[in-house]
Amino acid sequence: MNVLEEWVHTLCHGLGVDERAVDRDLVLDLTKDVAHNVARPAAPLTAFIVGLAAGQSGGSSEAVTEAVNKAAAFATGYARAESE
């Protein structure tokens, strides 16, 4: 088990989250897209907001995937202001 797998296991256990519901690669791909297309600090904020949105929609893996896909689409189409 690598450190990332250990962390996900520890955090899920500690927060009472079903570890099987965590699609690590999906979330990492999202945060990569946001960091590159928006700004690096936007990546963890996006992940948090996606979690909130998924929770408000029932918290299923489908709700997570839908929220991630929407956020990724927003990030891909995001145009930064010239001053940033």
C-alpha positions in Angstrom: 0.0 0.0 0.0 1.5 3.4 -1.0 1.1 6.6 1.1 -1.8 7.9 -1.0 -3.8 4.6 -0.5 -2.9 4.7 3.2 -4.1 8.2 3.5 -7.4 7.6 1.7 -8.0 4.5 3.9 -7.1 6.4 7.1 -9.2 9.4 6.2 -12.2 7.4 5.1 -12.2 5.3 8.2 -11.8 8.4 10.4 -14.6 10.3 8.7 -17.0 7.3 8.3 -16.9 7.4 4.5 -17.2 4.2 2.5 -13.7 3.9 0.9 -15.2 2.1 -2.1 -17.0 5.3 -3.0 -13.8 7.2 -3.5 -12.7 7.3 -7.1 -9.1 8.6 -6.5 -8.2 8.9 -10.2 -11.4 10.8 -11.0 -10.7 13.4 -8.3 -7.0 13.7 -9.1 -7.8 14.2 -12.8 -10.3 16.9 -11.9 -7.9 18.8 -9.6 -5.2 18.5 -12.3 -7.5 20.1 -14.9 -8.6 22.9 -12.5 -5.0 23.6 -11.5 -3.9 23.9 -15.1 -6.9 25.7 -16.5 -8.0 27.9 -13.6 -5.3 28.3 -10.8 -3.5 25.9 -8.5 -5.3 27.1 -5.3 -8.7 26.5 -7.1 -8.0 22.7 -7.2 -8.6 21.8 -3.5 -11.5 24.3 -3.3 -13.1 22.7 -6.3 -12.7 19.2 -4.8 -14.3 20.5 -1.6 -17.2 22.1 -3.5 -17.7 19.0 -5.6 -18.0 17.0 -2.4 -20.6 19.3 -1.0 -22.5 19.2 -4.3 -22.4 15.4 -4.4 -23.5 15.2 -0.8 -26.5 17.5 -1.5 -27.4 15.2 -4.3 -27.4 12.1 -2.1 -23.7 11.3 -1.9 -23.8 8.3 -4.2 -20.9 7.5 -6.5 -23.1 8.6 -9.4 -23.6 12.0 -7.7 -19.9 12.3 -7.2 -19.2 11.5 -10.9 -21.9 13.9 -12.1 -20.5 16.7 -9.9 -16.9 16.0 -11.0 -17.9 15.9 -14.7 -19.7 19.3 -14.4 -16.8 20.9 -12.5 -14.3 19.5 -15.1 -16.4 21.0 -17.9 -16.4 24.4 -16.2 -12.7 24.2 -15.7 -12.0 23.2 -19.3 -14.0 26.1 -20.6 -12.8 28.6 -18.0 -11.1 31.7 -19.5 -8.9 33.5 -17.0 -9.0 37.3 -17.0 -5.9 38.9 -18.6 -4.8 40.3 -15.3 -4.4 36.9 -13.6 
